[in-house]
Amino acid sequence: MRFSTEQVLWITVPGLLLISMYIVGIVTLAAIPAKNYDIISEPLRVFERVFPLSQDRPDEPETILFTGDVMLGRYVETLMAAHDTNYPFLYVDDILKSADLTFVNLEGPVAIDHTQTPNGSTSFSFDKSISNILRSHGIDAVALGNNHTSDRGQDDYEHTVSELSSVDIASVGHSVEAAEPIELKVGNETVRFFSFNDTFPFNDSDSYVKMVNDHATDGIIDIVNMHWGAEYQLSPNADQQELAHALIDAGADLIVGHHPHVVQEIEQYNDKLIFYSLGNFIFDQYFSKDVQQGLAIQLEIDSNDLSIYLLPLESVMSQPQLMIDLDRAFFLEALAQRSDPELQSKIRSALIK
């Protein structure tokens, strides 16, 4: 079939106009800074479609929200001083307050004599105001079993525990020791939390397995927070996997990991889930896309049946926010591809049951 010149123009000109309009639209959207594109309302609408923000949910399952590393010193402290103390939480405040219990990894001590950590230093110190700031944004409990809560010594570690307790934030874990777990009521459920650090050469992972084995009991959900692995690696190493399996064999029902500063894969072992790393939540690392992406997980407990919703996050200058649309889809697809094959379709749907 042959077309005349007029017919060709009639077909192609409108098509080219449509393509031009599409390109202009994409360029316009791309030119809008991330924190200005209806940043609160649109991600919040996405979140509300999954989780009602009301705490009055008598017939709903109990919920626990977990995030990755929270570091509120160094350049984050500079940003908070330049804007206000709510700066890092501006776009996630409602999310943090939506769960029955919100649990984060606090990556440093609330110091007795605080001095701001210089840029480039990895010996962290947080101002005494941090405890109240965390509480005001819905954080109920923190993991202290990491490599930075001992940055200022044992006295400042104990001071951190005391400061958190004074504003009703529970804490668990120690940089060096296999600390005793804590039990918290989450609605009608009792949940036991462990927090261990396995980043120092002298950390005794066998003692962690023994601690879980000694405490894990039927009828109580046992959740282990693990600080471990190699930084900036998207997949766990053999030591992480071996320890994760041993902890589950000892009685852990769920493992939530952090430390690598990037999101690592998800594995299912003996019907239990292992989140090897949730990545950064609030941090001052900007040198790659991976360190500016994180994952929060919302655990739902319904008669000891566990469901987990995946909440991909992107951070812009230490301000995390929910990913939406294609960014969210691409992130979940990449995470699915490097995770347990049995979980891939569930990861793509952002719900693991």
Buried (B, 14 or more C-beta within 10 A) or exposed (E): EEEEEEEEEEEEEEEEEEEEEEEEEEEEEEEEEBEEEEBBEBBBEBBBEEBEEEEEBEEBBBBBBBBBBBBBBBBBBBBBEEEEBEBBBBBBBBBBBBBBBBBBBBBBBBBBEBEBBEEEEEBBBBBBBBBBBBBBBBBBBBBBBBBBBBBBEEEBBEBBBEBBEEBEBBBBBBBBBBBEBBEBEBBEBEBBBBBBBBBEEEBBBEEBBEBBBEBBEEEBBBBBBBBBBBEEBBBBBEEBBEBBBBBBBBBBBBBBBBBBBBBBBBBBBEEBBBBBBBBBBBBBBEEEEBBBBBBBBBBBBEEEEBBBBBBBBBBBBBBBBBBBEEBBBEBBEBBBEBBBEEBBEBBBEBBBE
